[in-house]
Amino acid sequence: MTDANRTLTSKQKIERLAAWSIVIAFGVMALKYLAYQLTGSVALYSDALESVVNVIASTAALWAIRVSHKPADQEHPYGHHKAEYFSAVLEGVLIVLAALLILREVWLAWQTPRSLEQPWLGLAINAAAAGINAFWALLLIRTGRRQRSPALLADGQHIMTDVVTSVGVIIGLVAAVVTGWRFLDPALAVIVALNILWQGWHVIGASLQGLMDVAVDHEETLRIRDVISANSKGALEVHDLKTRIAGRAVFIEFHLVVDAKMSVGDSHVICDRIEDALKAEIPSVRVTIHVEPDDEAKLPKGTPAVPFA
């Protein structure tokens, strides 16, 4: 399979999952709203409201994913990869908004307490919705990490938070029904609101890190260094290694020191070998290598072959 075909297949898979996320978000939202209507529970209302956010966020994620896969052009020579971060930031903002709306509903519930109606049927429906969400969230998170898609990953993480919320609400409402303690219902809604506020902050923070050109993590940096060292035969030194992440793309830049008498053609062969090895290890990588003569080396002469300065 060629690189172009592999990229196309990856793009189609990500877009297909993002599109299905919208359909599933609508279905889960309908189930949770039905559970709220049957019971009148403010905690289930809060759970249903978070599903409304899922619908909007999934739609935004699909848009961002399509934009991020557009090829580089004259106005965007480095591509459109960061578009997915805007979707993730929007999702974080929507989560915070949902939490504030939940707290408003809690305040109204405290003022006018109400008994739960048909609680067991409502809880059963909500549990079914949580099961659907759990399966889908795991799929999105796994694919988002493998394909380096911030929008898909953020969507999956948010849905997984929704699953945790739903489980907590179900357990709490079972306790409320069994004990008859009506205050548990709005109390659970407060916990839900605080939980999704924390998740919203986490999503926004992670997305802003991406927009600020955060470097790859330490483990991946070591892996990149190993690949460069293993394929730099003929060079003298590597220094000033820099990395940054932009959506699913990883940008790598470094200086490669060679013998000043080496021809341009020979040094280019080394660069091609390193670049090909990095692309084999990280398919979405973009590599920039600055070749320098040996008087630019930072380490003493006689140091073992291809060290990092």
Secondary structure, 3 states (H helix, E strand, C coil): CCHHHHHHHHHHHHHHHHHHHHHHHHHHHHHHHHHHHHHCCHHHHHHHHHHHHHHHHHHHHHHHHHHHCCCCCCCCCCCCCCHHHHHHHHHHHHHHHHHHHHHHHHHHHHHCCCCCCCHHHHHHHHHHHHHHHHHHHHHHHHHHHHHCCHHHHHHHHHHHHHHHHHHHHHHHHHHHHHHCCCCHHHHHHHHHHHHHHHHHHHHHHHHHHHHCCCCCCHHHHHHHHHHHHHCCCCCCEEEEEEEEEECCEEEEEEEEEECCCCCHHHHHHHHHHHHHHHHHHCCCEEEEEEEEEHHHCCCCCCCCCCCEC
